[in-house]
Amino acid sequence: NAKVTVIKENGDWSQIKTSNGKTGWVANKYLADVKADAPKDEGTSVSKQATVNASSLNVRSAASTSASIVTNLPRNAKVTVIKENGDWSQIKTSDGKTGWVANKYLKEGSDQPETNNPTEKVTITKAANLRTQPSLSASILRVAQVGESFNKVAESNGWVQIQYSSSQTAWVSKGLTSTEAPSTPGEVTNPTSGLEKKLIVIDPGHGGHDPGAVGQDELEKNLALRTAKLVAAQVESAGGTVLFTRSDDTFISLDGRTKISNASEADAFVSIHYNAGGSSATGIETYYYSARDQELAKYIQESMVQHTNMRDRGAQQANFYVLKHNNKRSVLVELGFVSNPSEEDRIATEQYQQQVSRGIAEGISRYFAATK
């Protein structure tokens, strides 16, 4: 009485598919036609916003706790409910994935989480596997490097759950991490006040036919432009003004870049790059040419390291064209090695991009605030 699906017929034989997905051929005389089960009620279509109200929520392929897990959502993740069926809802995540979750773990509406409970930070102290579940046998998402920092979601039996991305969490062994208590609102100051009314030339390295350093998945020119736009947003939100040497995938010569800077009334010039070296090379560094610019380089380097916890390769003097021929305060930053696969993975994340761009902007601001 095993039920099968006939997918093809050929004379006295039929090709079938079993309940566990296997296919094969059987003689027709051993099969009996049965009526197909009536389709199950798949629920009522809706469209409303909701927020995850659990420390970690498994999104499943069907409305059942035995269904496979599609993804995992952290607390306060915003979703769209597209269908309801009893105690279950079908949702769509911010990155377009769909699946089913129990209604009791959703809160209707998309209110912002309260800000009076700052998120605790988890910092990696030894290279650690980030896993899909709190188990040594769980799948590895990637290897996190020393100094990487994540928001803490939960803790369970020697494991720490972290927010890996906007729509996914991961687990890491607690012994490979340290935790840092969040600052209270009363301790927060405005770290970018020194940017008000400042004009900053932002120079995304390479572009067009010049890719710069080439990693397994990333090109330096693309990363540099991505970071540059985030730095610009930081500067402008603090009351500053930005002038790009390039704002798209265009090739600009080194001479052309310095001419843009020299012809402007810029207060500072920042050239943004990513590094290449050995497959184990790590860290960030800032370069200056003139002694006049050494302090600016130091402020930016210190701020970037504070925000990213990347290896500190220091602020160093160098003879780069865009620095040597620039009559403005000027520095060049190298924001990580695309030649190191693990570091390449990290620097391409949205979390790192936000961290390092904030570090650059705050470093510039601190310099101007200190030299008023």
C-alpha positions in Angstrom: 0.0 0.0 0.0 3.0 2.3 -0.4 1.9 5.5 -2.3 4.0 6.6 -5.2 3.8 9.2 -7.9 3.8 8.1 -11.6 6.0 10.5 -13.5 6.2 8.7 -16.9 4.6 5.7 -18.6 6.1 3.4 -21.3 4.0 0.5 -22.4 3.5 -1.9 -19.5 5.9 0.0 -17.3 5.8 3.2 -15.3 8.5 5.4 -13.9 7.7 6.3 -10.3 8.9 8.6 -7.5 8.7 7.3 -4.0 7.9 9.3 -0.8 11.7 9.6 0.0 12.4 11.0 -3.5 13.9 7.9 -5.2 12.9 7.2 -8.8 12.7 3.9 -10.7 10.6 1.7 -13.0 7.9 -0.9 -12.1 5.4 -3.0 -14.0 2.0 -1.4 -14.3 0.3 -4.6 -13.2 1.6 -4.0 -9.7 0.2 -0.5 -9.4 -3.4 0.6 -8.6 -4.7 4.1 -9.3 -5.8 6.1 -6.3 -7.4 9.5 -6.0 -5.0 12.2 -5.2 -5.4 13.7 -1.8 -7.3 16.9 -1.7 -5.0 19.9 -1.5 -4.4 21.1 2.0 -5.6 24.5 3.1 -2.5 26.6 2.7 -3.9 29.5 4.7 -5.2 33.0 4.1 -3.2 35.5 2.2 -2.3 38.7 4.1 0.2 41.5 3.9 1.4 43.0 7.2 4.6 43.9 9.0 5.9 42.0 12.0 9.0 41.9 14.2 10.7 38.7 15.6 10.0 38.5 19.3 12.4 35.7 20.2 16.2 35.6 20.8 16.5 33.3 17.7 13.8 32.2 15.4 14.0 29.3 12.9 12.3 29.9 9.6 11.0 26.6 8.2 10.1 25.4 4.7 6.6 24.3 5.9 4.3 25.0 8.8 5.7 22.2 11.0 8.5 21.9 13.5 9.8 18.9 11.6 10.2 20.9 8.4 13.7 21.9 7.2 15.2 25.2 8.4 15.4 27.9 5.6 17.2 30.5 7.7 17.5 31.9 11.2 16.4 35.3 12.4 17.6 37.4 15.3 15.4 39.3 17.8 13.8 42.5 16.3 14.3 41.3 12.7 11.6 42.8 10.5 9.5 40.5 8.3 6.5 40.7 6.1 3.7 38.2 6.9 2.3 37.0 3.5 0.0 34.1 4.7 -1.6 32.8 7.9 -2.5 29.2 8.6 -3.7 28.4 12.1 -0.8 28.9 14.5 1.7 29.5 11.7 2.5 32.4 9.4 4.4 32.4 6.1 6.9 35.3 6.1 9.2 37.1 3.8 12.6 38.3 5.2 14.4 41.5 4.3 16.7 39.5 1.9 13.8 37.9 0.1 13.7 34.5 1.7 10.3 33.0 2.5 9.3 30.4 5.1 7.0 29.5 8.0 7.2 30.5 11.7 5.0 30.0 14.7 2.8 33.0 15.3 3.7 33.2 19.0 7.2 34.4 18.0 6.0 37.3 16.0 5.0 40.8 17.2 2.7 42.7 14.8 4.1 46.0 13.6 7.7 47.1 12.7 8.5 49.4 15.6 12.1 50.1 16.2 13.6 48.2 19.1 13.8 50.2 22.3 17.2 52.0 22.6 17.4 51.9 26.4 18.9 48.4 26.2 22.2 48.7 24.3 23.4 45.6 22.6 26.3 43.7 24.2 29.3 43.2 22.0 31.2 39.9 21.4 34.8 40.1 20.2 36.7 37.1 18.8 39.9 36.4 20.8 41.1 33.4 18.8 40.2 32.4 15.2 36.8 30.7 15.5 34.3 28.8 13.4 31.0 30.5 13.1 28.4 27.8 13.0 24.7 27.5 12.2 23.8 25.8 15.5 25.5 25.5 18.9 27.2 22.2 18.1 30.6 21.1 16.9 28.9 19.1 14.2 26.9 22.0 12.8 27.7 23.6 9.5 30.4 26.3 9.4 29.4 29.6 7.9 33.0 31.0 7.9 36.0 31.4 10.1 36.0 34.6 12.2 39.4 36.3 12.8 40.8 37.7 16.0 39.4 41.2 16.7 36.1 40.8 14.8 33.2 42.2 16.8 29.5 41.1 16.7 26.3 42.0 18.5 25.4 39.3 21.1 22.0 37.7 20.7 21.9 34.9 23.3 24.1 32.4 25.2 23.6 28.7 25.8 25.7 25.9 27.3 29.1 27.3 26.4 28.0 28.8 23.1 27.3 32.5 22.2 24.8 33.4 19.6 25.8 36.4 17.5 24.1 38.5 14.8 25.9 37.4 11.7 24.0 39.5 9.3 20.7 41.4 9.2 18.7 38.2 8.7 20.9 35.5 10.1 22.5 34.6 13.4 25.5 32.3 14.1 27.0 30.4 17.0 30.5 30.6 18.4 32.3 28.8 21.3 32.2 31.2 24.3 35.8 30.3 25.1 37.0 32.0 21.9 35.3 35.3 22.7 35.2 38.2 25.1 32.2 40.4 25.9 32.1 44.1 26.3 29.3 45.9 28.1 27.6 48.5 26.0 27.9 52.2 26.7 25.0 53.8 28.4 23.2 56.6 26.6 24.6 59.2 29.1 28.2 58.3 27.9 27.6 59.0 24.3 29.1 62.1 22.8 29.1 63.4 19.2 32.3 62.1 17.7 31.9 63.7 14.3 31.3 67.3 15.4 34.7 68.3 14.1 33.4 67.7 10.5 31.0 70.6 10.5 31.6 72.9 7.5 34.6 70.9 6.4 35.1 69.9 2.8 36.6 66.5 2.4 37.9 65.0 -0.9 37.3 61.3 -0.9 39.3 59.3 -3.4 38.2 55.7 -4.1 41.3 54.0 -5.5 41.5 52.5 -9.0 38.4 52.1 -11.1 37.4 51.4 -14.7 40.0 49.2 -16.4 42.2 49.2 -13.3 40.7 46.7 -10.8 43.4 47.2 -8.1 44.0 44.2 -5.9 42.0 41.1 -6.9 40.7 38.7 -4.4 38.8 35.4 -4.8 35.4 37.3 -4.9 36.2 41.0 -4.5 37.9 43.7 -6.5 39.6 46.5 -4.7 38.0 49.2 -7.0 34.5 48.0 -6.0 35.3 47.8 -2.3 37.0 51.2 -2.3 34.0 52.9 -3.9 31.6 51.2 -1.6 33.5 52.4 1.5 33.9 55.9 0.0 30.2 56.3 -0.3 29.7 55.3 3.3 32.4 57.6 4.5 30.7 60.4 2.5 27.4 59.7 4.2 29.1 60.0 7.6 30.7 63.3 6.7 27.6 64.8 5.3 25.4 63.7 8.2 27.9 65.6 10.5 27.5 68.8 8.5 30.5 68.4 6.2 30.7 68.4 2.4 32.2 65.8 0.2 34.0 66.0 -3.2 34.6 62.6 -4.9 37.5 62.0 -7.3 35.2 59.3 -8.8 31.7 58.3 -7.8 31.3 55.4 -10.2 33.4 52.7 -12.0 35.5 55.2 -13.9 39.3 55.3 -14.3 40.9 58.5 -13.1 44.7 58.9 -13.4 46.8 59.7 -10.3 47.5 63.1 -11.7 43.8 63.7 -12.3 43.0 62.8 -8.7 45.6 65.3 -7.3 44.4 68.0 -9.6 40.8 67.6 -8.4 42.1 68.0 -4.8 44.4 70.9 -5.5 41.8 72.8 -7.4 39.4 72.6 -4.5 39.1 74.3 -1.2 39.3 71.0 0.6 40.3 70.7 4.2 41.5 67.1 3.8 42.0 64.4 1.1 41.5 60.8 1.9 42.4 58.1 -0.6 40.7 54.7 0.1 42.3 51.4 -0.8 42.4 47.7 0.0 45.6 45.8 0.3 47.2 42.7 -1.3 50.0 40.6 0.0 50.4 37.0 1.2 47.3 34.8 1.9 47.9 35.3 5.6 48.5 39.0 5.6 46.1 41.0 7.9 45.4 44.4 9.2 44.8 48.1 8.3 47.2 51.0 7.9 47.3 54.7 7.1 49.9 56.5 5.0 51.0 60.1 4.9 53.8 61.9 2.9 54.3 65.2 4.6 55.1 65.6 8.3 52.2 68.1 8.3 49.8 65.2 7.7 51.2 62.7 10.2 48.8 63.7 13.0 45.8 63.3 10.7 47.0 59.8 9.7 47.4 58.9 13.4 43.9 60.0 14.3 42.4 58.1 11.4 44.4 55.0 12.1 43.6 54.9 15.8 39.9 55.5 15.1 39.7 52.7 12.5 41.3 50.2 14.8 39.0 51.2 17.6 35.9 50.6 15.4 37.0 47.4 13.7 39.4 45.7 16.1 41.6 44.9 13.1 45.3 44.3 13.4 47.0 47.7 13.7 49.7 48.1 11.1 50.2 51.7 12.1 50.5 55.1 10.4 53.5 55.3 8.1 55.3 57.7 5.8 55.1 56.8 2.1 55.9 58.3 -1.3 52.5 57.8 -3.0 51.8 60.1 -5.9 48.4 61.3 -4.7 50.1 62.3 -1.4 53.4 63.7 -2.6 51.7 65.9 -5.2 48.8 67.0 -3.1 48.9 70.5 -1.5 46.0 69.6 0.9 46.2 67.6 4.1 46.2 64.1 2.7 46.3 60.5 3.7 45.9 57.1 2.1 44.2 54.2 4.0 44.6 50.5 3.3 41.6 48.8 4.8 42.4 45.1 4.8 43.9 42.3 2.5 41.8 40.9 -0.3 44.6 38.4 -0.8 43.7 36.8 2.5 40.5 34.8 1.9 39.3 35.1 5.5 40.0 38.8 5.7 38.4 39.3 2.3 35.2 37.7 3.6 35.1 40.0 6.5 35.9 43.3 4.8 33.1 42.6 2.3 30.5 42.4 5.0 28.1 45.3 5.7 29.1 45.2 9.3 32.8 45.9 8.5 32.0 48.5 5.9 29.9 50.4 8.4 32.6 50.0 11.1 35.6 51.2 9.0 33.7 54.0 7.4 32.7 55.3 10.8 36.2 55.0 11.9 37.6 57.1 9.1 35.0 59.8 9.5 35.5 60.0 13.3 39.3 60.0 12.9 39.1 63.1 10.6 36.6 64.7 13.0 38.9 64.1 16.0 41.8 65.6 14.2 40.0 68.8 13.4 38.5 69.0 16.8 42.0 68.7 18.4 43.6 71.3 16.0 41.0 74.1 16.3 
